[in-house]
């Protein structure tokens, strides 16, 4: 999915500490990036992980798990 590949690129940048490209994302896209990058506190401080998982939905979560399963959490 091209959209998710794009979000994965932004999530990788966020994981590395560069969150500049997250400002133009929709709420669902932002939550995907926050979950994938391990930056929920920084990117979605008012949202719970449970809410984010529900909002992202099963298809996007399945993709995220496939792509990000072995990624370490950011420092």
Secondary structure, DSSP 8 states (H G I E B T S, - for coil): -HHHHHHHHHHHHHHTT--GGGTT--HHHHHHHHHHHT-HHHH-TTS-HHHHHHHH-HHHHHHHHHHHTT-----
